[in-house]
Amino acid sequence: MVSSTSPITERTYNLTQSANIDVDSVKSSDPQATQDPSPQPAKTETNAFFEPNLTDVPYDMKEEGILFTHSDEMSSNMDIGELARYHDETEPSRAKSHIMEQMDRFGFTQALQRNAINLLGSAVSYENLECILQRTVSETEKEKLIRSFITAGKVIHAYSSSKTMRYIQGNTAEYSIAYHNKDNKGDLVIITGDDPYERGSKKKVIKAVHLNSGVNFVKLSVDLRHSESAKSIEIFKLKSELNISKMLHNCINNDPDVQNRDCLMEPPLFSGILQTSNSEEYDMFQVEADGDGERLIQVSPKQQLHALINVAQGLSYMHEKGWGHTDVKPKNILFFGNPDSTKPIIAKVADFGSTLQMGEKLRSCTPLYVPHENLTNVDGGQPRIFGNALPSVDSFSLGKTILELLDQEQFYKFKYKCALELKQRLHDFETRISLLDPSIITPEDKILKLGMLNVARSLMHYDPAERISCAQAAIDLQTLLH
């Protein structure tokens, strides 16, 4: 449900193959780990950490074992010998040598710092750390990143046996770190963004990076500073959204007959409640997309077509499983890849906060994309939404999304009160596309635009019963490629 505002570059990732931190395997691979008979010092909580009060947290959140903590600094009472047990005595890899050279350059030469990096490198691979470091241009940011790597190693040491999530809030010299440990498989995320940017009316987005895979992540945050009843409702909605996302993702991954497994956005890797002295929020950590549907307005018709095929396939799969998205719009489309290249991008349906089972009563939809039969009071102020989740609702919304990608200026003039006016407004789109100057559009691109418009026309039929399905829209859009 998020996108990057940074320049788009081509990259690949595979989170399913990410190297989750397996603390037991890290220990067993170290020769010294089995030879050192000295007793383990007890891990103690310093006053820098505190456990938030669980009294008002719903029981299912407690069951997940997700708690956040806060820290100013965590190095004073670390046992150097304890960390040294994990020191890798094998020939250093090229990536490891490069990391150590960077540490020397910035003056990180203490044994504790070296051993913390060794533990982190053994857990997430030095190659990932090197890749992340090489993507950082500023010398100040490189130094800050290395400090954060050192802290991440200490986090593994201090909390590898913990069953809770830890959130280590950085100071001006370090980035904040989130550590999620489940069944001795830990995920570490460094939050590298300085300023969050808005995503819709509730979610704030800030940049991050997943150390286990080296993939760029984002942290999505929803403010929970409400009354207790409002907070409970908000948490319930977020949990429902996450559960639907996980369910759809599991279905599509285990369905042998599905044509496109990349058409629905993956659920967050992990999530939880962050409580500090002056804030409370629900955080979700997710892969960063290269852009959303609003970025697609500026790309070539062929890339728009690739994206729309993916989205139509995703919606069709949801409908097949009995779910309606009910809030289809450009902002809820995320894509991966470089839209300015010839390689097709991969677009995914995202944000399942409004998703309903077919037949349920519509609620948090965006009126601008809702079909006329589900709106009242259109001319008398704020429109009201009524009716039920049906495939025809998503079909209409997909049609309007296509219109916005084709001509955003004309899209915001799109108003009608009857079937005849709807037909005329769609004809206006066709006229504008047909009259585009040949100096700014090729004949091939014009044909693609008119083809996508025809699909939108079929999706937006005034009579809901006459609208084509999203499955048929995917087929019709695919024929435009040939």
C-alpha positions as CSV (number, residue, x, y, z in Angstrom):
1,M,0.0,0.0,0.0
2,V,3.0,2.1,-0.3
3,S,5.4,3.4,-2.8
4,S,8.7,5.1,-3.0
5,T,9.3,8.7,-4.0
6,S,12.9,8.0,-4.9
7,P,14.1,7.6,-8.5
8,I,13.0,4.3,-9.9
9,T,15.7,1.7,-10.6
10,E,15.4,-1.9,-11.7
11,R,15.9,-4.5,-9.0
12,T,14.8,-8.0,-8.2
13,Y,14.0,-9.6,-4.9
14,N,12.7,-12.9,-3.4
15,L,11.5,-12.6,0.1
16,T,10.5,-16.2,0.2
17,Q,14.2,-17.1,0.0
18,S,15.4,-14.4,2.5
19,A,18.0,-15.6,5.0
20,N,16.0,-15.5,8.2
21,I,18.3,-15.3,11.2
22,D,18.6,-18.7,12.7
23,V,20.3,-18.2,16.0
24,D,20.8,-21.9,16.7
25,S,22.6,-22.4,13.4
26,V,24.8,-19.4,13.9
27,K,25.9,-20.8,17.3
28,S,26.4,-24.3,16.1
29,S,28.5,-23.2,13.1
30,D,31.0,-21.6,15.4
31,P,33.8,-23.9,16.6
32,Q,34.3,-21.9,19.8
33,A,30.6,-22.2,20.6
34,T,30.9,-25.8,21.7
35,Q,34.5,-25.6,23.2
36,D,33.9,-22.7,25.6
37,P,32.7,-24.3,28.9
38,S,32.4,-21.0,30.7
39,P,29.0,-20.2,32.1
40,Q,26.8,-17.8,30.2
41,P,26.2,-14.5,31.9
42,A,22.6,-13.9,32.6
43,K,20.9,-11.5,30.2
44,T,19.6,-8.6,32.2
45,E,17.2,-5.8,31.2
46,T,18.8,-2.4,31.8
47,N,16.7,0.6,32.7
48,A,17.0,1.6,29.0
49,F,14.3,-0.9,28.2
50,F,10.8,-1.1,29.5
51,E,7.8,-3.4,28.7
52,P,4.6,-1.6,27.7
53,N,1.5,-2.2,29.8
54,L,-0.5,-5.0,28.2
55,T,-3.7,-4.3,30.2
56,D,-5.5,-2.6,27.3
57,V,-4.0,-4.7,24.4
58,P,-6.5,-7.1,22.9
59,Y,-5.9,-10.8,23.8
60,D,-5.1,-11.8,20.2
61,M,-2.3,-9.2,20.1
62,K,-0.8,-10.7,23.3
63,E,-0.9,-14.1,21.7
64,E,1.3,-12.9,18.9
65,G,3.9,-11.9,21.4
66,I,4.4,-8.5,19.8
67,L,5.7,-5.9,22.1
68,F,7.9,-2.9,21.4
69,T,10.6,-1.5,23.6
70,H,12.6,1.7,23.6
71,S,16.3,2.3,24.1
72,D,18.7,5.2,24.2
73,E,21.9,3.2,24.1
74,M,22.7,-0.4,24.6
75,S,26.4,-1.0,25.0
76,S,27.3,-0.2,28.6
77,N,27.0,-3.7,30.2
78,M,27.6,-6.0,27.2
79,D,29.9,-8.9,27.8
80,I,32.6,-8.8,25.1
81,G,33.5,-12.5,25.7
82,E,29.8,-13.4,25.2
83,L,29.7,-11.8,21.7
84,A,33.2,-13.1,20.9
85,R,31.9,-16.7,21.0
86,Y,30.3,-16.0,17.6
87,H,33.4,-14.6,16.0
88,D,33.9,-16.2,12.5
89,E,37.4,-17.6,12.4
90,T,37.1,-18.8,8.7
91,E,38.7,-16.9,5.8
92,P,37.0,-13.6,5.5
93,S,34.8,-13.1,2.4
94,R,35.3,-10.2,0.1
95,A,32.1,-8.6,1.4
96,K,33.2,-9.1,5.0
97,S,36.6,-7.5,4.3
98,H,34.9,-4.5,2.7
99,I,32.7,-4.0,5.7
100,M,35.7,-4.2,8.1
101,E,37.5,-1.7,5.9
102,Q,34.6,0.7,6.2
103,M,34.5,0.2,10.0
104,D,38.3,1.1,10.1
105,R,37.7,4.2,8.0
106,F,35.1,5.5,10.5
107,G,37.0,4.4,13.6
108,F,34.9,1.5,14.7
109,T,37.8,-0.6,16.0
110,Q,36.7,-1.8,19.4
111,A,36.4,-5.6,20.0
112,L,32.8,-5.3,21.0
113,Q,31.9,-3.4,17.8
114,R,33.8,-6.0,15.6
115,N,32.1,-8.9,17.3
116,A,28.7,-7.4,17.0
117,I,29.3,-7.0,13.2
118,N,30.5,-10.6,13.1
119,L,27.3,-11.8,14.7
120,L,25.2,-9.8,12.4
121,G,27.1,-10.8,9.3
122,S,26.8,-14.5,10.2
123,A,23.1,-14.1,10.7
124,V,22.1,-12.1,7.6
125,S,25.2,-12.4,5.4
126,Y,27.9,-9.9,4.8
127,E,26.9,-9.6,1.1
128,N,23.5,-8.1,2.1
129,L,25.2,-5.6,4.5
130,E,27.7,-4.7,1.7
131,C,24.9,-4.2,-0.8
132,I,22.9,-2.0,1.6
133,L,26.1,0.1,2.4
134,Q,26.9,0.5,-1.3
135,R,23.4,2.0,-2.0
136,T,24.2,4.7,0.5
137,V,25.8,7.7,-1.1
138,S,26.4,10.2,1.8
139,E,29.5,9.6,4.1
140,T,27.4,10.7,7.1
141,E,24.7,8.1,6.2
142,K,27.3,5.4,5.7
143,E,28.7,6.0,9.2
144,K,25.2,6.1,10.7
145,L,24.4,2.9,8.9
146,I,27.5,1.1,10.3
147,R,26.6,2.3,13.8
148,S,23.2,0.8,13.3
149,F,24.7,-2.5,12.0
150,I,26.7,-2.7,15.3
151,T,23.5,-2.1,17.3
152,A,21.7,-4.7,15.3
153,G,24.4,-7.3,16.2
154,K,23.9,-6.4,19.8
155,V,20.2,-6.8,19.5
156,I,20.6,-10.4,18.2
157,H,22.9,-11.1,21.1
158,A,20.6,-9.6,23.8
159,Y,17.3,-10.8,22.5
160,S,17.8,-14.0,20.4
161,S,15.8,-16.0,23.0
162,S,13.1,-13.4,23.4
163,K,9.6,-14.2,22.0
164,T,8.7,-10.6,21.6
165,M,9.3,-8.0,19.0
166,R,11.8,-5.3,19.9
167,Y,11.9,-1.8,18.6
168,I,15.2,0.0,19.4
169,Q,14.6,3.7,18.8
170,G,17.8,5.3,17.4
171,N,19.4,8.6,18.4
172,T,20.8,11.2,16.1
173,A,23.8,8.9,15.3
174,E,21.9,5.7,14.6
175,Y,18.8,4.5,12.8
176,S,15.9,2.9,14.7
177,I,15.8,-0.9,14.5
178,A,12.9,-3.4,14.6
179,Y,13.7,-7.0,15.5
180,H,11.1,-9.7,15.2
181,N,11.9,-13.1,16.5
182,K,9.6,-16.1,16.1
183,D,10.7,-19.8,16.5
184,N,14.3,-18.7,16.6
185,K,13.9,-17.1,13.1
186,G,14.6,-13.4,13.4
187,D,14.0,-10.5,11.0
188,L,15.9,-7.3,11.4
189,V,14.8,-4.0,9.8
190,I,16.6,-0.7,9.9
191,I,14.4,2.3,9.6
192,T,16.4,4.6,7.4
193,G,13.9,7.3,6.5
194,D,14.0,10.8,8.0
195,D,10.5,12.1,7.4
196,P,7.4,10.0,7.0
197,Y,5.1,10.8,4.0
198,E,1.4,10.4,4.0
199,R,-0.4,7.4,2.6
200,G,-4.2,8.1,2.5
201,S,-5.9,9.6,5.5
202,K,-4.4,7.3,8.2
203,K,-1.2,5.6,7.2
204,K,2.2,7.3,7.4
205,V,5.1,5.7,5.4
206,I,8.8,5.8,6.2
207,K,11.7,4.1,4.4
208,A,13.5,1.1,5.8
209,V,15.6,-1.8,4.7
210,H,15.3,-5.5,5.5
211,L,18.8,-6.8,6.5
212,N,18.0,-10.5,6.0
213,S,17.4,-10.0,2.2
214,G,18.9,-6.5,1.5
215,V,15.5,-5.5,0.1
216,N,14.1,-2.0,0.5
217,F,11.2,-1.9,3.0
218,V,8.8,0.6,4.3
219,K,7.2,1.0,7.7
220,L,3.5,1.9,7.6
221,S,2.2,3.5,10.8
222,V,-1.3,4.1,12.0
223,D,-1.8,6.4,15.0
224,L,-3.6,4.7,17.9
225,R,-3.9,7.8,20.2
226,H,-7.7,7.6,20.4
227,S,-10.2,6.7,23.1
228,E,-10.0,3.1,24.2
229,S,-13.1,2.1,22.2
230,A,-11.8,3.9,19.1
231,K,-8.4,2.3,19.5
232,S,-10.0,-1.2,19.8
233,I,-12.0,-0.6,16.6
234,E,-8.9,0.6,14.7
235,I,-6.8,-2.4,15.8
236,F,-9.7,-4.7,14.9
237,K,-9.8,-3.2,11.4
238,L,-6.0,-3.4,10.9
239,K,-6.0,-7.0,12.1
240,S,-8.9,-7.9,9.7
241,E,-7.0,-6.3,6.8
242,L,-3.8,-8.3,7.7
243,N,-5.8,-11.5,8.0
244,I,-7.5,-11.1,4.7
245,S,-4.2,-10.2,3.0
246,K,-2.5,-13.4,4.5
247,M,-5.5,-15.5,3.6
248,L,-5.5,-14.4,-0.1
249,H,-1.7,-14.7,-0.3
250,N,-1.8,-18.3,1.0
251,C,-4.7,-19.2,-1.3
252,I,-2.9,-17.8,-4.4
253,N,0.4,-19.5,-3.5
254,N,-1.2,-22.9,-3.0
255,D,-3.5,-22.8,-6.0
256,P,-2.0,-25.0,-8.7
257,D,-4.4,-23.5,-11.4
258,V,-3.7,-19.8,-10.8
259,Q,-2.3,-18.0,-13.8
260,N,-0.6,-15.1,-12.1
261,R,0.8,-15.4,-8.6
262,D,2.1,-11.9,-8.5
263,C,-1.2,-10.0,-8.9
264,L,-1.9,-9.5,-5.2
265,M,0.3,-7.5,-2.8
266,E,2.0,-9.7,-0.1
267,P,1.1,-9.1,3.5
268,P,3.5,-7.3,5.8
269,L,6.5,-9.4,6.9
270,F,5.6,-8.5,10.5
271,S,3.6,-6.0,12.5
272,G,2.9,-4.8,16.0
273,I,2.1,-2.0,18.4
274,L,4.7,0.6,19.2
275,Q,4.4,2.4,22.5
276,T,6.6,5.2,23.7
277,S,6.2,7.9,26.2
278,N,4.4,10.3,23.8
279,S,3.0,8.1,21.1
280,E,1.2,4.8,20.3
281,E,1.0,3.4,16.8
282,Y,0.4,0.2,14.9
283,D,3.4,-0.5,12.6
284,M,3.6,-2.8,9.6
285,F,6.8,-3.6,7.8
286,Q,6.4,-4.4,4.1
287,V,8.4,-4.6,0.9
288,E,8.8,-1.2,-0.8
289,A,7.2,-0.9,-4.2
290,D,8.7,1.2,-7.0
291,G,5.5,3.2,-7.4
292,D,1.8,3.3,-7.2
293,G,-1.0,3.8,-9.8
294,E,-0.6,7.5,-9.8
295,R,2.9,7.2,-11.1
296,L,1.5,5.0,-13.9
297,I,-0.4,8.1,-15.3
298,Q,2.9,9.3,-16.7
299,V,4.2,6.1,-18.3
300,S,3.7,4.5,-21.7
301,P,0.4,3.0,-22.7
302,K,2.1,-0.4,-23.0
303,Q,3.3,-0.3,-19.4
304,Q,-0.1,0.9,-18.3
305,L,-1.6,-2.1,-20.2
306,H,0.7,-4.6,-18.4
307,A,-0.3,-3.1,-15.1
308,L,-4.0,-3.2,-15.8
309,I,-3.8,-6.9,-16.9
310,N,-2.2,-7.7,-13.5
311,V,-4.8,-5.8,-11.6
312,A,-7.7,-7.3,-13.5
313,Q,-6.3,-10.8,-12.8
314,G,-5.9,-10.0,-9.1
315,L,-9.5,-8.7,-8.8
316,S,-10.7,-11.7,-10.7
317,Y,-9.0,-14.1,-8.3
318,M,-10.5,-12.3,-5.3
319,H,-13.9,-12.6,-6.8
320,E,-13.4,-16.3,-7.5
321,K,-12.7,-16.7,-3.8
322,G,-15.8,-14.8,-2.8
323,W,-14.2,-11.4,-1.9
324,G,-14.7,-7.9,-3.2
325,H,-12.0,-5.3,-2.9
326,T,-14.5,-2.4,-3.1
327,D,-11.9,0.4,-3.1
328,V,-10.1,-0.1,-6.5
329,K,-8.3,3.1,-7.5
330,P,-4.7,4.1,-8.7
331,K,-3.5,4.6,-5.2
332,N,-4.3,1.0,-4.3
333,I,-2.2,-0.4,-7.1
334,L,1.5,-0.9,-6.5
335,F,4.1,-1.9,-9.1
336,F,7.6,-3.3,-9.2
337,G,10.1,-2.6,-11.9
338,N,11.2,0.3,-14.0
339,P,8.2,1.7,-16.0
340,D,10.5,3.6,-18.3
341,S,12.2,0.4,-19.5
342,T,10.9,-2.0,-22.1
343,K,10.7,-4.8,-19.5
344,P,7.1,-5.2,-18.3
345,I,6.4,-4.0,-14.8
346,I,4.5,-6.2,-12.3
347,A,1.5,-4.5,-10.7
348,K,-0.4,-5.8,-7.7
349,V,-3.7,-5.1,-6.1
350,A,-3.0,-3.6,-2.6
351,D,-4.7,-2.2,0.5
352,F,-7.3,-4.6,1.7
353,G,-8.7,-2.4,4.3
354,S,-12.1,-2.1,2.5
355,T,-12.2,-5.8,1.3
356,L,-15.5,-7.5,2.1
357,Q,-17.1,-10.9,1.4
358,M,-19.5,-10.7,-1.5
359,G,-22.9,-9.5,-0.3
360,E,-21.6,-7.6,2.7
361,K,-22.7,-4.0,3.2
362,L,-20.3,-1.5,1.6
363,R,-18.6,0.9,3.9
364,S,-15.2,2.6,3.5
365,C,-15.0,3.1,-0.3
366,T,-13.8,6.1,-2.2
367,P,-17.0,7.8,-3.7
368,L,-15.1,9.0,-6.8
369,Y,-14.7,5.4,-8.0
370,V,-18.0,3.9,-6.8
371,P,-20.7,3.2,-9.3
372,H,-23.7,5.4,-9.5
373,E,-26.1,2.7,-8.2
374,N,-24.3,2.8,-4.9
375,L,-24.3,6.5,-4.4
376,T,-26.9,8.9,-3.1
377,N,-26.9,12.7,-2.6
378,V,-24.3,13.1,-5.4
379,D,-25.3,16.8,-6.1
380,G,-26.4,17.7,-2.6
381,G,-23.0,17.6,-0.8
382,Q,-21.1,14.7,0.5
383,P,-22.2,11.5,-1.3
384,R,-23.4,8.6,0.7
385,I,-22.5,5.0,-0.1
386,F,-25.0,2.2,0.2
387,G,-25.5,-1.3,-1.3
388,N,-23.5,-4.5,-1.1
389,A,-20.1,-5.8,-2.2
390,L,-20.6,-7.3,-5.7
391,P,-18.2,-8.1,-8.6
392,S,-19.9,-5.3,-10.6
393,V,-18.7,-2.7,-8.0
394,D,-15.0,-3.6,-8.6
395,S,-15.6,-3.8,-12.4
396,F,-16.9,-0.2,-12.5
397,S,-14.1,1.0,-10.2
398,L,-11.5,-0.7,-12.5
399,G,-13.1,1.1,-15.5
400,K,-12.7,4.5,-13.8
401,T,-9.2,3.6,-12.9
402,I,-8.4,3.0,-16.5
403,L,-10.0,6.4,-17.4
404,E,-7.7,8.1,-14.9
405,L,-4.6,6.5,-16.3
406,L,-5.7,7.5,-19.9
407,D,-6.5,11.1,-19.2
408,Q,-6.4,12.5,-15.7
409,E,-7.5,16.0,-16.7
410,Q,-10.7,14.6,-18.4
411,F,-11.2,12.1,-15.6
412,Y,-11.9,14.9,-13.1
413,K,-14.5,16.4,-15.4
414,F,-16.3,13.0,-15.6
415,K,-19.9,13.6,-14.4
416,Y,-23.2,12.1,-15.6
417,K,-26.8,11.6,-14.3
418,C,-28.1,9.0,-16.7
419,A,-27.1,6.3,-19.2
420,L,-27.1,8.7,-22.1
421,E,-24.7,11.2,-20.3
422,L,-22.4,8.3,-19.3
423,K,-22.2,7.3,-23.0
424,Q,-21.4,10.9,-24.0
425,R,-18.7,11.3,-21.4
426,L,-17.0,8.2,-22.6
427,H,-17.3,9.4,-26.1
428,D,-15.5,12.6,-25.0
429,F,-12.6,10.5,-23.9
430,E,-12.5,8.8,-27.3
431,T,-12.5,12.1,-29.1
432,R,-9.7,13.5,-27.0
433,I,-7.5,10.4,-27.6
434,S,-8.3,10.4,-31.3
435,L,-7.2,14.1,-31.6
436,L,-3.9,13.7,-29.9
437,D,-1.1,15.3,-31.9
438,P,1.0,12.7,-33.7
439,S,4.1,14.5,-32.5
440,I,3.4,13.4,-28.9
441,I,2.0,9.9,-29.5
442,T,2.7,7.1,-31.9
443,P,-0.1,5.5,-33.9
444,E,0.6,2.2,-32.0
445,D,0.2,3.9,-28.6
446,K,-3.0,5.6,-29.8
447,I,-4.5,2.3,-30.7
448,L,-3.6,0.9,-27.3
449,K,-5.2,3.8,-25.6
450,L,-8.4,3.5,-27.6
451,G,-8.4,-0.3,-26.9
452,M,-8.1,0.3,-23.1
453,L,-10.9,2.9,-23.3
454,N,-13.2,0.3,-25.0
455,V,-12.5,-2.1,-22.1
456,A,-13.3,0.6,-19.6
457,R,-16.5,1.3,-21.5
458,S,-17.5,-2.4,-21.1
459,L,-16.6,-2.3,-17.4
460,M,-18.7,0.8,-16.7
461,H,-21.9,-0.1,-18.4
462,Y,-24.8,1.9,-16.8
463,D,-26.6,-1.4,-16.1
464,P,-24.6,-3.4,-13.5
465,A,-25.8,-6.7,-15.0
466,E,-24.3,-5.7,-18.4
467,R,-20.8,-5.0,-17.1
468,I,-18.1,-7.4,-18.0
469,S,-16.3,-9.2,-15.2
470,C,-12.7,-8.4,-14.2
471,A,-11.8,-11.8,-15.6
472,Q,-13.1,-10.9,-19.0
473,A,-11.4,-7.5,-18.7
474,A,-8.1,-9.3,-18.2
475,I,-8.7,-11.3,-21.3
476,D,-9.7,-8.3,-23.4
477,L,-6.7,-6.3,-22.2
478,Q,-4.4,-9.1,-23.1
479,T,-5.6,-9.2,-26.6
480,L,-4.4,-5.7,-27.1
481,L,-0.8,-6.8,-26.7
482,H,-1.0,-9.0,-29.8
